[in-house]
Amino acid sequence: VARRALIASVRPSHILHFAWIATPRIYWTSPLNLLWRDATLDLLAVAKTFGVERFVGAGTCAEYQWDSGICDEQLTPIHPATLYGQSKAECGQSVIATHDVHTAWGRIFHLYGPYEHQSRLVSSIIVALLQGQRASCTHGKQIRDFLHVYDVASAFVALLKSDVCGAVNIASGIPIKISDVVRSIAQHIGRPDLLDIGAIQTSSHEPASLLAVTDRLMKEVVWKPFFTLEKGISDSISWW
């Protein structure tokens, strides 16, 4: 009822939808994922009723089959290993298949930056080192794709304004080892002596490599990031 009343009052032409449970550690298995899936699809149904032209939702790299290593929107199987990934995938597939509204689904990879929860990788290392405490992580050999939250937002705005439909990876397209990320943080802060790389055991479910093909984002949406990783880390340290 509230969603319908809001859309009826505002009468938007475009909707960019992010709302979902994202509490660290909890969101992977929370049954609230199912409620957010249903709420998102209801919002889309209401949007269709009131003639919304374009609807873009936020998905996740957790929708993909992770042992693929490199995730391509067109080729990589959708085979989520968690309830979070499953709920996002089901929602995204329904959004993409919708008629009467131009839709797109941005799959976010690894973001970081200001306002990040303190338990996440980049922020946890920054906070520990700034406080003069030891900062622990895994062996750090995992290869990931990191994108500053400002650029994640910028990419979604560009996607919303474009006429590109379907799934689009929201990522930098640049592979980097986690150990290189945390070492860069330590060098910026000037406390590499406090890093404990390898102190935390790596989960058996964690993929060695999780990267994004970004051709659709860079070439079809025609977007590029503002932050390099070094500049983004410096910005995050300044915020903390």
Secondary structure, 3 states (H helix, E strand, C coil): CHHHHHHHHHCCCEEEECCCCCCCCCCCCCCHHHHHHHHHHHHHHHHHHCCCCEEEEEEEHHHECHHHCEECCCCCCECCCCHHHHHHHHHHHHHHCCCCCEEEEEEECEEECCCCCCCCHHHHHHHHHHCCCCEEECCCCCEECEEEHHHHHHHHHHHHHCCCCEEEEECCCCCEEHHHHHHHHHHHHCCHHHEEECCCCCCCCCCCECEECCHHHHHHCCCCCCCCHHHHHHHHHHHC
